[in-house]
Amino acid sequence: MLPKQLRERHGLREGVKLDVSEDGASIRLTPQPAPIEIVEEDGRLVAVGGAPVTDEDVRAILDDIRR
């Protein structure tokens, strides 16, 4: 089991699928992108699914844009 802080830092939540690769004495776990489906809601196309976006994600994106 991975420590909670590590899981939270890398967005690893229950149900996230991982790719596993081996490099010598180390193992790399890489989250697979969550599938997204486009559906029509009230006459508009909306993306459904994908990874949840946290407040930290939004702040990081805004910081990158402002630089």
Secondary structure by P-SEA (a helix, b strand, c coil): cccaaaaaaacccccbbbbbbbcccbbbbbbcccbbbbbbcccbbbbcccccccaaaaaaaaaaaac
